């Protein structure tokens, strides 16, 4: 087993690497593999399926790839290349499609990482939805964005997709650091970035939280989207202080470019207590009570 597979699966899931035997190596095919094993918890109507309550409430709180694979195989023990029925899929969110795709790519030898940011292609009103995609290396073109959740466009978008989901334009999906810089420059309205246009889960503090998640993922700490720590916990009342804004200004310089300088991302992640993921985080799940979770060593 190669080192990147061990990183993706975790020590406890090393034996699950056998499931990756015989998988294709093409990034597009691997995106479709991930798509056909998972279903978004908001996709019930598209699949004419009602998620069982326990899966709706608990699947997406599964934070590691090996545990996702265990759930997939427990529901259908077939090879990972077999398209699952809606009732046999892992019920996740965008982060889970990206995480599994990233793991498959790394196993095949393709450099890949999970990116947090905002997509404008789920709505038609200019709102940028909280979203997670995969970023992978193409020898000819460098780092490309891929949205494995859209790898079956006839199901997920009704055939209306106007770009290749394996090459998402960077003005259609903005990494969190770029969104932050546009907001700070006065070129974007912070209220048009978030989970929903209405309600508390949008705006400047929400974009800052995504920058924090994106920096962690660039350092191969792929947390749940609702994990809270550091500067997120400091944003009392979902407000931002000037020192916090200045900190995220410094971070966004590093994580906004198309080609992120990894050494700089690693240095600021290690140096800033408010950004570095601690051993224990507060999990603020949508369906379950808040709880403190101790992460695996990283």
Secondary structure, DSSP 4 states (H G I P E B T S, - for coil): --HHHHHHH-GGGGGGGGGGTT----HHHHHHHHHHHEEETT-TTTTT----HHHHHHGGG--SHHHHHHHHHHH--S-TTSPPPGGGSEEE-HHHHHHHHHHHHHHTT--EEEEEEEESSS-SSS-EEEEEEEEEEETTTEEEEE-GGGSSHHHHTTT---S-TTS--TTTEEEHHHHHHHHHTTSS-GGGEES-SSSSSBSHHHHHHHHHHHHHHHTT----TTEE-THHHHSGGG---HHHHHHHHHHHHHHSSSS--HHHHHHHHHH-TTTS--SEEEE--SSS--EEEEPPP-
